[in-house]
Amino acid sequence: MKRFLFIFSFLFSVALNAQKVGCVDTKYILDHIPDYKTAQTKLEQISAEWQKEIEVKKASIDQMYKNYQADKILLSQEMRLKKEQEIEKAEKELHDLQEKYFGIDGELFKEREKLVKPIQDKVFNAVKQLAESKGYTLIIDKAGSTSVLYISSKNEHSNDILKQLGY
């Protein structure tokens, strides 16, 4: 309810100031750009490969632990400690590998930056050009987390952006 009131208040204040508002759907735009689909597919393939590598390593650690549990009674205190340290080391390596691939600054993030960001930048620049050429003071992305309750089709410019980008 607070969100609705905020959006309503915001749009009402924009209307009072006679500002020109437009709307685009970046999800729709990106879904119609072949390079974006190709980049997404490549990212999914890379992610699946890395996830498979992690699953194999995790299965290996699980097997190490099962073997340790089965042999624990027969091992000396020194051998138990050594096996536990091996398992802990393998778990740390697994965690480090997960961070390397999927962490905040991981390889997947870097690949996404390399493959997707240039496309997103082109879309942003096209939106900016459209806004400047048509005199819009505000462009709302209806694909984002902002709820748009109604937008006239004459103010929806996703197809204009696709045409401007050559798609």
N, C-alpha and C positions, 0 to 999 in steps of 0.2 A: 504494500500500500504506500509506504514511504517512497519507494522507487517510482511508482506511478505519479505521485504528487510532484516529485522532483522533476520528472520528465515533462509533465503537464506544465508546471511552472516555467521550466526552461523554454519550452516551445511557445508558451504564451508571451514570455518576455521578448523572445525573438520576433514574434508577430507584432507586438506593440512597437518595436523599434523598426519595423518595416524592413527587416533584413531578409534577403533572399536565401532560401534554404533548398538544398538539393539532397538527393539520396542515391547511394550506390550500394550494391551487394558484392563485397569483395570475394566472398566465397563463390558466388555465381561467376564472377569475372575470372577468377583463377581456375575454376573448373572448365572454362572454355578456352584456356591457353594450353596448347599441346606441350610446350616446354615445361610448364608447371606439372602436368600429369607425368611426364617423363621423369622429372626430378623426384616427384613423390614416389614413383615406382622404384627408382634407383635407391632412394633412402630406405624404402621398405625392404628391399633385397639385402642391403648392407646390414640393416638392423636384424633381419632374420638370421643372417650368417653369424653375426656376433652373438646373438641370443643362443644359437645352436652351440657355439663354442663354449659359452658360459654354462649351458645345460650339461654338456659333456664333462666339464671340469667339476660341476656340482655332483654329478653322478659318481665321479671318481672319488670325491671326498666322502660321499655317503658310503661308498664301498669300503674306503679306508676305515671309517668309523665302525661299520658292521664287523669288519675283520678284527678291529681292536677289541670290540665288545666280546667277540667269540673267544679271543685268545687272552683276554685280560687276566683271567684266573691263573693261567700258566706262566705269565710274564713276571719277571722280578720288578721290584719298585723302580729301579733304574730304567728298565726297558719300557715300563708303562709310561713313565715321564717322557721318555724319548718319543714314543708313539703319539702321545698327547700333543707334544710340541710340533711334531710333523703335521698333525691334523690342524692345529691352530695356524701353522705357517701356510698350509694349503688354503685354509679359509680366508686368511688375510690376502693371499694372492688373488683369490676369487673376488673378494671385495674390491681390491685395487683394479682388477680387470673390468669389473662392472663400472667403476668410477671412470676408468679410462675411456670406455666406449659410450656410456650413457650418462655420465655425470654432467654437472652444470657446464663445464668447459670441455666436455668430452668430445671424442671423435665424431659422434653423430651430430652434435651441435655444430661443429666446424663444417661438416659436410653440408648440413642444412644451410648454413650461412653462405657457403660457396655456391650451392645449387639453386636455392630458393630466393635468397635475399635480392639478387639482381632482378628477378622477375617481379618481386614485390615492390622494389624501388621504381621499376618502369610503371607499374600500376599507380603507385602513389604520385609520380610525376604527371601521369596522364590525368589523374583526378585533380591535381593542382592546376594544370593548364585549363581543364574544363571549368573549374571554379572561377579562375581569373578571366577567362574569355566570356563567360556568361554572367559575370558579376555576382556570383554566390559568395556570401560571407560565411556560410556554414554548409558542409557536406556531411551527412550522417551515413555511417556504415550500418546498414540493417543486418549485416552478418555478424556483427560484434555482439557484445553483451548488452548493449542498449536496446531496450524494447521500443519498437516503433509500432504504434497501434494502427496508424493509417498514414499512407503516403499516396498522393495522387500519382497516377502513372505518368503524368507530364513532368513530374519532378524526379522520377526514377531514371537514372542515367547510366546504368550498368552497361547497356548495349552501346551507348555512345563511347564509353571508355574502351570497350572491345573494338569498336570500329577505329578509334583513334590509334589503338595499338596494332591494327592491321589484322584482326581476327574476325 
